[in-house]
Amino acid sequence: MFARGLAAVTGTASRLRSRPRLTQGLALLALIGVTATVYWPVTGHGFLSLDDPEYVSENSTVRDGLTIEGLHWAFSAAHEANWHPVSWLSHMLDVELFGLGAAVYERLGSLFLDAQKLDAALEHFDRGLAIEPHRAALHHGVGLIWSHRGRFAEALAWFERARDHDPSYAPVYNDLGTAHARLGSPSQAIEAYKKALELDPKNELARLHYARMTRLPADAPSQEGNPPF
């Protein structure tokens, strides 16, 4: 009896001690949630015309990210009449991790696209293109939006821009092939799928599409909007 009573008292004491930890943990999660909610819209903001060009967007040293030359410059330069090496290193680290904003817009646009929020996705891809107009992934993203809307001619044009800006950008070739197939160009679709597999042999979707397309004669007509998959 004494042992059971002691165990009960000990258990109660342990639970009482654990409650402050639980409260602290919940408070921490709440703080993280509130902070993320308040600052999340900033991820969709572009650069300002005040200071941002001199400090980041048009500063070639900062745009290169973290480099040995940048480290030396941060501690030796008095750029914009300021000597603040830690601030410069912070900007360089941001660029190194996240790019100049275009990569952030690419990720956000992709998230909205996955959620079928096409207008929001297009807005973010457009913002990214305003910063980095030659980024293939952003052109690809816009093409996917038109493809989701069933407008394959517009999608094809954007996929071709992505390919032209970066011929080694593997993800676009499968969608380029699908757009050609939808528009009744099976031979061009086959070439796009072949290129997708050449750049990424593990692309199972491109492999499936290529296998299905090559069951047809090379120049067999394909009814628009009705490819063989």
C-alpha positions as a printed NumPy array, in Angstrom:
array([[  0.   ,   0.   ,   0.   ],
       [  2.768,   2.366,   0.958],
       [  4.562,   1.638,  -2.316],
       [  1.418,   2.294,  -4.353],
       [  0.775,   5.522,  -2.475],
       [  4.351,   6.661,  -3.013],
       [  4.118,   5.849,  -6.731],
       [  0.877,   7.839,  -7.009],
       [  2.408,  10.862,  -5.278],
       [  5.532,  10.639,  -7.417],
       [  3.455,  10.382, -10.614],
       [  1.362,  13.388,  -9.632],
       [  4.494,  15.412,  -8.916],
       [  5.976,  14.4  , -12.247],
       [  2.823,  15.483, -14.103],
       [  2.831,  18.809, -12.299],
       [  6.468,  19.37 , -13.248],
       [  5.744,  18.535, -16.898],
       [  2.926,  21.079, -17.218],
       [  5.183,  24.153, -17.36 ],
       [  7.13 ,  22.452, -20.15 ],
       [  3.92 ,  21.749, -22.027],
       [  2.772,  25.343, -21.551],
       [  6.127,  26.642, -22.716],
       [  6.036,  24.38 , -25.754],
       [  2.534,  25.518, -26.724],
       [  3.53 ,  29.163, -26.231],
       [  6.566,  28.629, -28.463],
       [  4.47 ,  27.033, -31.209],
       [  1.953,  29.865, -30.966],
       [  4.738,  32.443, -31.245],
       [  6.18 ,  30.699, -34.296],
       [  2.735,  30.532, -35.888],
       [  1.945,  34.2  , -35.274],
       [  5.369,  35.299, -36.562],
       [  5.027,  33.178, -39.714],
       [  1.513,  34.519, -40.329],
       [  2.618,  38.135, -39.981],
       [  5.733,  37.858, -42.131],
       [  4.599,  35.319, -44.741],
       [  3.231,  38.026, -47.113],
       [  6.76 ,  39.46 , -47.335],
       [  7.772,  36.429, -49.399],
       [  5.631,  37.834, -52.212],
       [  7.101,  41.332, -52.137],
       [  9.543,  42.611, -54.722],
       [ 12.491,  44.947, -54.283],
       [ 11.965,  48.632, -53.46 ],
       [ 13.491,  51.504, -55.394],
       [ 14.813,  52.976, -52.134],
       [ 18.212,  51.51 , -51.151],
       [ 17.502,  48.004, -52.489],
       [ 19.303,  48.555, -55.832],
       [ 22.451,  49.871, -54.108],
       [ 22.407,  47.285, -51.344],
       [ 21.192,  44.131, -53.118],
       [ 19.431,  43.967, -56.464],
       [ 22.037,  45.93 , -58.479],
       [ 25.037,  45.324, -56.224],
       [ 27.189,  42.908, -58.222],
       [ 29.234,  41.814, -55.182],
       [ 26.153,  40.948, -53.134],
       [ 24.467,  39.301, -56.126],
       [ 27.345,  36.797, -56.312],
       [ 26.438,  35.444, -52.865],
       [ 29.088,  34.376, -50.354],
       [ 32.523,  34.498, -51.966],
       [ 36.089,  35.147, -50.799],
       [ 36.07 ,  38.381, -52.803],
       [ 32.783,  39.369, -51.198],
       [ 34.124,  38.663, -47.714],
       [ 37.12 ,  40.931, -48.348],
       [ 34.878,  43.617, -49.83 ],
       [ 32.461,  43.505, -46.88 ],
       [ 35.224,  44.314, -44.401],
       [ 37.134,  46.804, -46.544],
       [ 34.535,  48.823, -48.456],
       [ 32.579,  51.828, -47.248],
       [ 29.846,  51.38 , -49.83 ],
       [ 26.996,  53.895, -49.684],
       [ 28.984,  55.742, -46.998],
       [ 28.515,  52.85 , -44.568],
       [ 30.866,  50.302, -43.052],
       [ 28.689,  47.424, -41.878],
       [ 30.33 ,  44.132, -42.85 ],
       [ 27.849,  41.958, -40.94 ],
       [ 24.95 ,  43.509, -42.867],
       [ 26.734,  42.857, -46.166],
       [ 27.446,  39.264, -45.181],
       [ 23.805,  38.835, -44.187],
       [ 22.653,  40.048, -47.622],
       [ 25.171,  37.755, -49.332],
       [ 23.979,  34.784, -47.291],
       [ 20.365,  35.523, -48.254],
       [ 21.332,  35.563, -51.924],
       [ 23.371,  32.387, -51.499],
       [ 20.439,  30.545, -49.883],
       [ 17.435,  32.005, -51.691],
       [ 18.678,  33.819, -54.781],
       [ 17.528,  37.317, -55.623],
       [ 13.879,  36.589, -55.098],
       [ 13.18 ,  34.726, -58.324],
       [ 13.776,  31.355, -56.676],
       [ 11.335,  32.258, -53.908],
       [  8.679,  33.245, -56.453],
       [  9.35 ,  29.994, -58.313],
       [  8.741,  27.918, -55.183],
       [  5.65 ,  29.871, -54.187],
       [  4.269,  29.713, -57.712],
       [  4.802,  25.952, -57.751],
       [  2.987,  25.586, -54.429],
       [  0.006,  27.581, -55.729],
       [  0.067,  25.538, -58.934],
       [ -0.029,  22.279, -56.984],
       [ -3.005,  23.67 , -55.06 ],
       [ -4.731,  24.58 , -58.362],
       [ -4.581,  28.291, -57.471],
       [ -3.675,  29.211, -61.03 ],
       [ -4.096,  32.986, -60.816],
       [ -1.915,  33.182, -57.707],
       [  0.665,  30.89 , -59.331],
       [  0.776,  33.076, -62.442],
       [  1.211,  36.205, -60.338],
       [  4.231,  34.732, -58.557],
       [  5.829,  33.365, -61.71 ],
       [  5.401,  36.789, -63.341],
       [  7.053,  38.478, -60.363],
       [  9.949,  36.083, -60.609],
       [ 10.317,  36.773, -64.332],
       [ 10.45 ,  40.503, -63.632],
       [ 13.535,  39.825, -61.51 ],
       [ 15.127,  37.032, -63.55 ],
       [ 13.585,  36.97 , -67.054],
       [ 15.785,  34.123, -68.305],
       [ 15.006,  31.626, -65.528],
       [ 13.791,  28.509, -67.325],
       [ 11.779,  27.136, -64.401],
       [  9.597,  30.254, -64.327],
       [  8.772,  29.994, -68.04 ],
       [  8.043,  26.318, -67.463],
       [  5.694,  27.221, -64.613],
       [  3.712,  29.645, -66.761],
       [  3.478,  26.967, -69.453],
       [  2.064,  24.52 , -66.918],
       [ -0.634,  27.046, -66.012],
       [ -1.726,  27.312, -69.657],
       [ -1.582,  23.531, -69.932],
       [ -3.864,  23.199, -66.884],
       [ -6.261,  25.584, -68.61 ],
       [ -6.272,  23.443, -71.752],
       [ -4.581,  26.109, -73.878],
       [ -1.789,  23.999, -75.292],
       [ -0.593,  26.428, -77.975],
       [  0.192,  29.025, -75.278],
       [  1.689,  26.301, -73.079],
       [  3.931,  25.157, -75.933],
       [  5.228,  28.686, -76.487],
       [  6.213,  29.003, -72.821],
       [  7.776,  25.537, -72.716],
       [  9.851,  26.432, -75.777],
       [ 11.016,  29.627, -74.057],
       [ 12.106,  27.583, -71.046],
       [ 14.003,  25.186, -73.313],
       [ 15.634,  28.024, -75.252],
       [ 16.78 ,  29.784, -72.075],
       [ 18.266,  26.576, -70.65 ],
       [ 18.494,  23.582, -73.015],
       [ 19.753,  21.431, -70.115],
       [ 16.624,  22.085, -68.005],
       [ 15.273,  18.533, -68.01 ],
       [ 11.796,  18.982, -66.415],
       [ 10.403,  20.986, -69.327],
       [ 10.894,  18.341, -72.027],
       [  8.205,  15.942, -70.833],
       [  5.641,  18.765, -70.787],
       [  6.952,  20.017, -74.124],
       [  6.311,  16.561, -75.556],
       [  2.816,  16.446, -74.123],
       [  1.997,  19.86 , -75.607],
       [  3.208,  18.702, -79.042],
       [  1.12 ,  15.547, -78.717],
       [ -1.954,  17.542, -77.738],
       [ -1.451,  19.786, -80.758],
       [ -1.127,  16.877, -83.176],
       [  2.659,  16.707, -83.661],
       [  3.647,  13.181, -82.586],
       [  7.129,  13.21 , -84.132],
       [  8.032,  16.375, -82.241],
       [  6.516,  14.891, -79.078],
       [  8.715,  11.802, -79.452],
       [ 11.824,  13.955, -79.847],
       [ 10.938,  15.904, -76.698],
       [ 10.396,  12.713, -74.688],
       [ 13.719,  11.325, -75.98 ],
       [ 15.451,  14.501, -74.826],
       [ 13.76 ,  14.269, -71.425],
       [ 15.124,  10.745, -70.996],
       [ 18.548,  11.738, -72.267],
       [ 18.791,  14.44 , -69.594],
       [ 17.045,  12.445, -66.876],
       [ 17.038,   8.666, -67.451],
       [ 14.997,   8.205, -64.256],
       [ 12.056,  10.224, -65.601],
       [  9.488,   7.43 , -65.563],
       [  6.668,   9.629, -66.832],
       [  8.662,  10.609, -69.92 ],
       [  9.597,   6.935, -70.405],
       [  5.918,   5.942, -70.278],
       [  4.893,   8.669, -72.726],
       [  7.742,   7.808, -75.08 ],
       [  6.809,   4.119, -75.051],
       [  3.195,   4.896, -75.831],
       [  4.015,   7.404, -78.548],
       [  6.446,   5.1  , -80.351],
       [  3.759,   2.466, -80.795],
       [  2.463,   4.773, -83.541],
       [  4.101,   5.339, -86.945],
       [  6.59 ,   8.21 , -86.597],
       [  4.429,  10.706, -88.495],
       [  0.996,   9.31 , -87.774],
       [ -1.538,  12.101, -87.256],
       [ -2.817,  12.581, -83.735],
       [ -6.182,  14.243, -83.247],
       [ -5.709,  17.613, -81.492],
       [ -6.524,  17.389, -77.806],
       [ -6.493,  13.585, -77.888],
       [ -2.934,  12.17 , -77.69 ],
       [ -2.42 ,   8.438, -77.22 ],
       [ -2.092,   8.631, -73.43 ]])
